[in-house]
Amino acid sequence: MFKRLTFALLMAALAAPVARAQAWPQHPIKFLMTAPAGNSNGHGRTLEVEIVTRAHAAGCTALFVTVDLPMRGQRHADLRNGLEVPPRLTFRNALDIMMKPAWASGILMGKRKTFGNVEAFLKKRNQGGALASGRWANDNYDPTLSWTDVTWLRKLWPGKLVLKGVLDADDAKRAADLGADAIVVSNHGGRQLDSAPSTIAALPRIADAAGDRIEILFDSGIRSGQDVLKALALGARGCLIGRAQLYGLAAMGGAGVAKALSLIESELKVSMSLTGVRDVAQVSRDILFDDYSRRNG
Ligand SMILES: Cc1cc2nc3c(=O)[nH]c(=O)nc-3n(C[C@H](O)[C@H](O)[C@H](O)COP(=O)(O)O)c2cc1C
């Protein structure tokens, strides 16, 4: 099993407020922040300052700032399935719930979930409680998020600063200019903008333009170890895994997450072996049959 995993805590996490970061000292914790709207007075963003300070005090080593979520995309599947706050009961999801009585009673009888990282802030605004805070998390994106905020955050955050959601080579260069330590080439798992390019298509251009100036991470669509290998070959230093481990979680809980990760790891090992590489740091475009540089160089 991977010896060292890196976890990202969501700012709007239901289950893992930032104070619990210290509970996993063996694994570095990154803090994933979306900039909420309505808290800025033009000079100071009280909630962000408070939360960033808490994340640092709790031992988070890097701040990931999500830059591709200035507003929520039109997520047609969510609209269709009633995934909103409060959730809309459709015939299909009512049937789904009835067919899983153990899960349903676990949710009903279990501990009430809250957005622990922002609960105190929301209580002050009379928006405490799961439903009200869920509504807040759903509605509060900052459409004014800009490069100025990156500069501001760079001054505020002493650890590594990572911009998540970059698909453009010039943006990658600008992130480096402003002192970000890394970017995540991400299209938010294809959840934000229909017709956005796939990240694997965007990656080589970004790596060519800025790979020597800023660390490049990659996500959106990693489902196997071979996907990881291809991303490394095209210039990523590491990959983030979203839904692949959530599918494991949904199927088998914690054991399912471990299973999903070990599958990815063994696929990566086999793919490395069969392409003749021994070390992830040595993976290059040469292992790809029709790589971008050959086509464009
Ligand atoms: C249920 C769910 C919730 C997510 N919430 C956030 C979030 O709050 N902030 C964020 O930056 N990305 C969020 N993402 C996107 C992931 O961080 C990641 O970019 C994406 O899932 C990667 O693609 P993959 O799922 O194909 O691996 C979410 C993804 C999923 C599936």
The ligand as an SDF file (V2000), in Angstrom:
LIG
                    3D

 31 33  0  0  0  0  0  0  0  0999 V2000
  -18.5380   14.8430   -4.6200 C   0  0  0  0  0  0  0  0  0  0  0  0
  -17.4180   15.7560   -5.0240 C   0  0  0  0  0  0  0  0  0  0  0  0
  -17.2200   16.9420   -4.3370 C   0  0  0  0  0  0  0  0  0  0  0  0
  -16.1950   17.8090   -4.6960 C   0  0  0  0  0  0  0  0  0  0  0  0
  -16.0060   18.9620   -3.9950 N   0  0  0  0  0  0  0  0  0  0  0  0
  -14.9650   19.7610   -4.3100 C   0  0  0  0  0  0  0  0  0  0  0  0
  -14.6990   20.9400   -3.5560 C   0  0  0  0  0  0  0  0  0  0  0  0
  -15.4160   21.2880   -2.6350 O   0  0  0  0  0  0  0  0  0  0  0  0
  -13.6370   21.7080   -3.9240 N   0  0  0  0  0  0  0  0  0  0  0  0
  -12.8260   21.3490   -4.9740 C   0  0  0  0  0  0  0  0  0  0  0  0
  -11.8530   22.0440   -5.2780 O   0  0  0  0  0  0  0  0  0  0  0  0
  -13.0630   20.2490   -5.7090 N   0  0  0  0  0  0  0  0  0  0  0  0
  -14.1000   19.4460   -5.3960 C   0  0  0  0  0  0  0  0  0  0  0  0
  -14.3430   18.3350   -6.1510 N   0  0  0  0  0  0  0  0  0  0  0  0
  -13.4820   18.0520   -7.3140 C   0  0  0  0  0  0  0  0  0  0  0  0
  -12.3120   17.2160   -6.8870 C   0  0  0  0  0  0  0  0  0  0  0  0
  -11.5000   17.9350   -5.9830 O   0  0  0  0  0  0  0  0  0  0  0  0
  -11.4450   16.8090   -8.0710 C   0  0  0  0  0  0  0  0  0  0  0  0
  -10.9670   17.9410   -8.7720 O   0  0  0  0  0  0  0  0  0  0  0  0
  -12.1560   15.9130   -9.0540 C   0  0  0  0  0  0  0  0  0  0  0  0
  -13.0580   15.0390   -8.3960 O   0  0  0  0  0  0  0  0  0  0  0  0
  -11.1050   15.1070   -9.7930 C   0  0  0  0  0  0  0  0  0  0  0  0
  -11.6730   14.3090  -10.7690 O   0  0  0  0  0  0  0  0  0  0  0  0
  -11.9720   12.7390  -10.5630 P   0  0  0  0  0  0  0  0  0  0  0  0
  -13.1640   12.6680   -9.6540 O   0  0  0  0  0  0  0  0  0  0  0  0
  -12.2640   12.2990  -11.9550 O   0  0  0  0  0  0  0  0  0  0  0  0
  -10.7520   12.1050   -9.9540 O   0  0  0  0  0  0  0  0  0  0  0  0
  -15.3560   17.4690   -5.7930 C   0  0  0  0  0  0  0  0  0  0  0  0
  -15.5600   16.2660   -6.4890 C   0  0  0  0  0  0  0  0  0  0  0  0
  -16.5730   15.4100   -6.1260 C   0  0  0  0  0  0  0  0  0  0  0  0
  -16.7520   14.1210   -6.8980 C   0  0  0  0  0  0  0  0  0  0  0  0
  1  2  1  0
  2  3  1  0
  2 30  2  0
  3  4  2  0
  4  5  1  0
  4 28  1  0
  5  6  2  0
  6  7  1  0
  6 13  1  0
  7  8  2  0
  7  9  1  0
  9 10  1  0
 10 11  2  0
 10 12  1  0
 12 13  2  0
 13 14  1  0
 14 15  1  0
 14 28  1  0
 15 16  1  0
 16 17  1  0
 16 18  1  0
 18 19  1  0
 18 20  1  0
 20 21  1  0
 20 22  1  0
 22 23  1  0
 23 24  1  0
 24 25  2  0
 24 26  1  0
 24 27  1  0
 28 29  2  0
 29 30  1  0
 30 31  1  0
M  END
$$$$
